[in-house]
Every structure is written in structure tokens, then in C-alpha cells.
């Protein structure tokens, strides 16, 4: 059986004029992540490495917190995009 008259709409709602409206708030345009250089092991167990940061100052504070772990040598702050864009190193 063929479905006639069925139209696919993109995810989101439509307003009264039939225009597509995006109900979700706009995400921050620039987000940051932390990449740690470790003495031994990986940074997978460090919660700061998993979280995205909305501002550079938030990322710097989290990097300083990450450096309290004795296995972390230094931390790179990168822009969360593909490919990752290096921003700065945070060291002891």
C-alpha cells in the first residue's frame, strides 16, 4: 500500500503561519574540552575530561582542578569541534 499525501517534516515544530520554528534554545557557539597528558594510565576516569565547558574560564578552572591529581602532568584546552582546535596548555 502506498502512502499518498504524507509529508516528512524536519524535527521541530511549526508555527501558525506554517513556518518551521525551532523550540530548542540555541547552544553556545564555542565550547571547550580538556585533554590531559598523564604520567600513567588514561584520563578516562577523570570527570573533568568528559564534560564540555561553555567558557574558557570554566575550562581553566576545571584544568586546575584536574592538575590536583598526581598522575596529570599537564592539560590542553581545545575547542570542541571536528577537528579539535588547540587553545592553550595549562601546567603546574
C-alpha positions in Angstrom: 0.0 0.0 0.0 1.4 3.4 -1.0 1.1 6.4 1.4 0.0 9.4 -0.6 -0.1 12.9 0.7 2.3 12.1 3.6 5.0 14.7 4.0 8.1 14.4 6.1 8.8 17.4 8.3 12.2 18.1 10.0 12.4 17.7 13.7 10.9 20.7 15.4 7.5 22.3 15.5 5.7 24.5 13.1 4.1 27.8 14.0 0.7 29.1 12.9 1.9 30.5 9.6 3.3 27.1 8.6 6.9 28.2 9.0 9.3 25.9 10.8 10.2 27.0 14.3 12.9 25.6 16.5 11.7 25.3 20.1 15.1 24.4 21.5 17.3 27.1 22.9 20.4 27.9 20.9 23.6 26.1 22.2 26.7 28.1 22.9 28.7 28.6 19.7 32.1 27.8 21.2 32.6 25.0 23.7 35.8 23.7 25.2 37.1 20.3 26.3 40.1 19.2 28.3 42.8 16.7 27.1 45.2 15.5 29.8 48.7 14.3 29.5 49.1 11.6 32.1 52.2 10.0 33.8 50.5 6.6 33.7 47.1 5.4 32.5 44.4 7.4 30.8 42.2 10.4 31.7 39.0 8.4 31.2 38.4 8.2 34.9 38.7 11.9 35.4 35.3 13.6 35.2 36.7 16.9 34.0 37.8 15.2 30.8 34.3 14.2 29.9 32.4 17.4 30.4 32.2 20.2 27.8 32.7 23.8 29.1 30.8 26.8 27.9 33.6 29.4 28.5 37.3 29.4 28.5 37.4 30.5 32.2 35.3 27.4 33.2 37.8 25.2 31.3 40.8 26.8 33.0 39.2 26.3 36.4 38.5 22.6 35.6 42.0 22.2 34.3 43.4 23.5 37.6 41.2 21.0 39.5 42.4 18.2 37.2 46.0 19.1 37.9 45.4 18.2 41.6 45.6 14.6 40.5 49.2 13.5 40.9 49.1 11.4 37.6 48.2 14.5 35.5 51.3 16.3 34.0 49.5 19.0 32.0 46.2 19.7 30.4 45.4 21.0 26.9 42.3 23.1 26.4 40.8 22.5 23.0 37.7 23.8 21.1 35.0 21.1 21.0 34.6 20.7 17.2 35.9 18.5 14.5 38.9 18.7 14.1 39.7 19.8 17.6 41.3 23.2 17.7 44.1 23.7 20.3 43.6 26.8 22.6 46.2 26.6 25.3 48.2 24.5 27.7 47.6 24.5 31.5 50.5 23.2 33.5 51.8 23.1 37.1 
